[in-house]
Amino acid sequence: MAPLPGAELVQRPLQLYRYLLRCCRQLPTKGIQEHYKHAVRQSFRVHSDEDNPERIQQIIKRAIEDADWILNKLKENEVPPQMLVGKDSLTPEMLCPYGIDNS
């Protein structure tokens, strides 16, 4: 189950970027939302030179799966919101592990 409708339509990096930012809006607090928005943006900048189409599709699939995992854990109350930021937090890479900006 995808965290937001439309995950199955994500095919390009720019679509992934927008999708992940919409996922961030589902997070419980403004601080956590900003933390993950920053992580998504940073990952896209770092990996902006990715040009292998197969790799890009792997990245898209993994990023959506990770976003799904984080949002499902929050919905199931398995992860307290305070565990999403700070030194013991889930890593930003879990939401967008290989962000790319290859639109």
C-alpha atoms as one frame of an Amber mdcrd trajectory, in Angstrom:
protein
   0.000   0.000   0.000   1.448   3.359  -1.025   1.471   6.208   1.496  -0.377
   8.548  -0.869  -2.486   8.019  -3.974  -0.502   8.343  -7.163   2.646   6.461
  -6.169   2.119   4.067  -9.053   2.214   7.018 -11.467   5.682   8.182 -10.374
   8.034   7.478 -13.283  10.416  10.436 -13.400  12.690  12.046 -10.801  10.733
  15.305 -10.700   7.528  13.353 -10.047   9.301  11.489  -7.235  10.522  14.760
  -5.731   7.010  16.221  -5.676   5.520  12.991  -4.379   8.001  12.795  -1.490
   7.361  16.405  -0.518   3.626  15.605  -0.415   4.436  12.615   1.805   6.259
  14.965   4.174   2.986  16.815   4.729   1.589  13.628   6.287   4.177  13.645
   9.076   2.846  14.624  12.511   4.721  17.823  13.401   6.061  20.820  11.527
   9.585  20.101  12.784   9.535  16.547  11.492   8.059  17.708   8.185  10.842
  20.272   7.737  13.492  17.709   8.689  12.398  15.303   5.962  11.774  18.023
   3.365  15.355  19.127   3.891  16.559  15.522   3.581  14.634  15.038   0.332
  16.052  18.239  -1.156  19.600  17.385  -0.107  19.383  13.890  -1.573  18.109
  15.201  -4.873  20.989  17.678  -5.078  23.628  15.099  -4.199  22.434  12.620
  -6.811  21.464  15.024  -9.570  23.987  13.491 -11.981  22.385  10.031 -12.104
  21.625   9.213 -15.730  21.195   5.423 -15.843  17.466   4.804 -16.535  17.480
   1.429 -14.763  19.136   2.916 -11.695  16.673   5.809 -11.681  13.754   3.356
 -11.610  15.392   1.441  -8.725  15.798   4.682  -6.807  12.174   5.677  -7.408
  10.901   2.277  -6.263  13.050   2.277  -3.125  12.175   5.862  -2.157   8.445
   5.133  -2.417   8.840   1.941  -0.363  10.771   3.817   2.323   8.197   6.624
   2.462   5.486   3.983   2.775   7.348   2.283   5.630   7.808   5.490   7.621
   4.215   6.650   7.206   2.819   3.195   8.039   4.923   2.995  11.206   3.537
   6.334  12.322  -0.042   5.287  11.570   0.425   2.065  13.533   2.008   4.029
  16.415   5.058   1.758  16.259   7.439   4.699  16.074   6.970   7.668  18.399
   7.230  10.948  16.465  10.263  12.043  18.512  12.200   9.103  16.993  11.898
  10.684  13.552  14.365  13.482  14.305  17.424  13.838  16.479  20.540  11.767
  16.950  18.613   8.496  17.365  16.257   9.169  14.477  15.437   7.174  11.421
  17.888   8.328   8.782  16.740  10.792   6.126  17.869   8.253   3.533  14.957
   6.055   4.590  12.586   8.583   3.097  14.658   9.408   0.038  17.776   7.246
  -0.080  19.141   8.301  -3.456  17.369  11.493  -4.356  17.885  12.540  -7.933
  16.994  15.594  -9.937  17.154  14.360 -13.493  13.996  15.835 -14.962
